[in-house]
Each structure stands twice: as structure tokens, then as C-alpha cells.
């Protein structure tokens, strides 16, 4: 039996990814997904006030969907990759994921607002830095 709300996106249980070349390829794909979803969020909220975002069903829904994709990418990220990127606030993404699924509309609004106002931009900034300093983490190739 699922605790998911009707109409809510299904959540997947993520299994830890073992170390090795396969984990690096998986991590690279997850980093690319994290980045693409973050860019989509910033594009959607560009020139949109927080009040307008919270009022707009369509924009809010799309932003939430991309934030959930970001949370999913982070939850599946191999620990080895996370440890090489300590400035990315990995634990905050877990809290955002929980907040977006909270039964309280206030908690969902807070999670959405914090992610849009702060966490997405900070995460994308650090991903750019790490793409320069650790390019192998972003390369989708084994070996």
C-alpha cells in the first residue's frame, strides 16, 4: 500500500550505488540530470515573483516536478561523488524532497521557496565549479 497522495508523482526507492566505473557513469548521468533540471527551474521562475509562483498552478507544478527530479538525482548520487563535491548542500536536497511531499501546504511552500530562492542557484554554481576542477565526474564514459 502506498502513502502517496492522489495525483502525486510516484517516488522511487533508491539503492546505494557501489563504487567503481559504473558508479561514475551513473553519477555523471545524475549530475547531468541535476544540472538540466536546475536550469529548467531557473528558466521557469525567471521574472516571476514568489507570490506569483505560489499562485500559478501550472508554473508551480512544473517547478515542483523539476525540483523532485533534482531530489531524485541527489538521492541516487554515489557517496564517492558527493564526497568529492563537499560544497554542494546534499543534505538540504533531502530536506527539500521531504518538504515537497509534506501534507502541510505551508511546508510545501517553504520548501519550494527556499529551493527556488537559494538552493538551485547555489547547486548550479558549485556544479559549474566542479565541472572545471573535476571534469571526469561529468564524463559519461567508463574507464
C-alpha positions as CSV (number, residue, x, y, z in Angstrom):
1,X,0.0,0.0,0.0
2,X,1.4,3.4,-0.9
3,X,1.3,6.6,1.2
4,X,1.5,8.7,-1.9
5,X,-1.1,11.4,-2.4
6,X,-3.5,11.0,-5.3
7,X,-2.0,12.7,-8.4
8,X,1.4,13.0,-6.8
9,X,4.4,11.8,-8.8
10,X,5.5,8.3,-7.7
11,X,8.6,8.1,-5.6
12,X,11.3,5.5,-6.2
13,X,13.3,3.8,-3.6
14,X,17.0,4.4,-4.4
15,X,19.6,1.8,-3.8
16,X,23.1,2.8,-2.9
17,X,25.4,2.7,-5.9
18,X,28.6,0.7,-5.4
19,X,32.0,2.3,-6.1
20,X,33.7,1.8,-9.4
21,X,33.4,2.8,-13.1
22,X,29.7,2.0,-13.3
23,X,29.0,4.3,-10.3
24,X,31.0,7.1,-12.0
25,X,28.9,6.7,-15.2
26,X,25.7,6.6,-13.1
27,X,26.9,9.6,-11.1
28,X,27.7,11.5,-14.3
29,X,24.2,10.9,-15.6
30,X,22.7,12.0,-12.3
31,X,24.9,15.2,-12.3
32,X,23.7,16.0,-15.8
33,X,20.1,15.4,-14.8
34,X,20.6,17.6,-11.7
35,X,22.0,20.4,-13.8
36,X,19.4,20.2,-16.5
37,X,16.5,20.2,-14.0
38,X,18.1,23.1,-12.2
39,X,18.4,25.2,-15.4
40,X,14.8,24.4,-16.1
41,X,13.7,25.7,-12.7
42,X,15.6,28.9,-13.1
43,X,14.2,29.4,-16.6
44,X,10.6,28.8,-15.3
45,X,11.0,31.3,-12.4
46,X,12.8,34.0,-14.2
47,X,11.0,37.3,-13.7
48,X,8.3,35.5,-11.6
49,X,7.8,36.8,-8.0
50,X,7.5,34.3,-5.2
51,X,3.8,35.3,-4.7
52,X,3.1,34.7,-8.4
53,X,4.9,31.4,-8.3
54,X,2.8,30.2,-5.4
55,X,-0.4,31.3,-7.1
56,X,0.3,29.8,-10.5
57,X,-0.8,26.2,-10.7
58,X,1.0,25.5,-14.0
59,X,4.3,27.1,-13.2
60,X,4.3,25.8,-9.6
61,X,3.5,22.3,-10.8
62,X,6.4,22.3,-13.4
63,X,8.9,23.8,-10.9
64,X,7.9,21.2,-8.3
65,X,8.3,18.4,-10.9
66,X,11.8,19.6,-11.8
67,X,12.7,20.0,-8.1
68,X,11.6,16.5,-7.4
69,X,13.8,15.3,-10.3
70,X,16.7,17.1,-8.7
71,X,15.9,15.5,-5.3
72,X,15.8,12.1,-7.0
73,X,19.1,12.7,-8.7
74,X,20.7,13.7,-5.4
75,X,19.2,10.7,-3.6
76,X,20.8,8.3,-6.1
77,X,24.2,10.1,-6.2
78,X,27.1,7.8,-5.3
79,X,28.6,8.8,-2.0
80,X,32.0,8.9,-3.7
81,X,30.9,11.7,-5.9
82,X,29.2,13.5,-3.1
83,X,32.4,13.4,-1.0
84,X,34.3,15.0,-3.9
85,X,31.8,17.9,-4.0
86,X,31.6,18.9,-0.3
87,X,30.3,22.4,-1.0
88,X,27.1,21.1,-2.7
89,X,24.5,21.0,0.1
90,X,23.4,17.4,-0.4
91,X,21.5,17.2,2.9
92,X,19.4,20.2,2.0
93,X,18.2,18.4,-1.1
94,X,16.9,15.6,1.1
95,X,15.0,18.1,3.3
96,X,13.6,19.8,0.1
97,X,12.4,16.4,-1.1
98,X,10.6,15.8,2.2
99,X,9.2,19.3,2.3
100,X,7.8,19.0,-1.2
101,X,5.9,15.8,-0.2
102,X,4.7,17.2,3.1
103,X,0.9,17.2,3.8
104,X,1.1,20.8,5.0
105,X,0.8,23.4,2.3
106,X,2.9,25.8,4.3
107,X,5.8,23.2,4.5
108,X,5.5,22.6,0.7
109,X,5.5,26.4,0.0
110,X,8.6,26.9,2.3
111,X,10.5,24.0,0.6
112,X,9.6,25.4,-2.9
113,X,10.5,28.9,-2.0
114,X,13.8,28.0,-0.4
115,X,14.8,25.8,-3.3
116,X,13.9,28.4,-5.9
117,X,15.3,31.4,-4.0
118,X,18.6,29.8,-2.9
119,X,19.4,26.1,-3.2
120,X,19.0,25.7,-7.0
121,X,21.3,28.6,-7.8
122,X,23.9,27.6,-5.3
123,X,23.9,24.0,-6.5
124,X,24.3,25.0,-10.2
125,X,27.1,27.4,-9.2
126,X,29.0,24.6,-7.5
127,X,28.4,22.2,-10.4
128,X,30.0,24.7,-12.7
129,X,33.0,25.0,-10.4
130,X,33.3,21.2,-10.1
131,X,32.9,20.7,-13.9
132,X,36.0,22.8,-14.3
133,X,38.0,21.3,-11.4
134,X,36.8,17.7,-11.7
135,X,35.8,17.1,-15.4
136,X,36.0,13.3,-15.1
137,X,33.0,13.4,-12.7
138,X,30.8,14.8,-15.6
139,X,32.2,12.5,-18.3
140,X,29.8,9.7,-19.3
141,X,32.4,7.1,-20.2
142,X,33.7,4.0,-18.5
143,X,37.4,3.7,-18.0
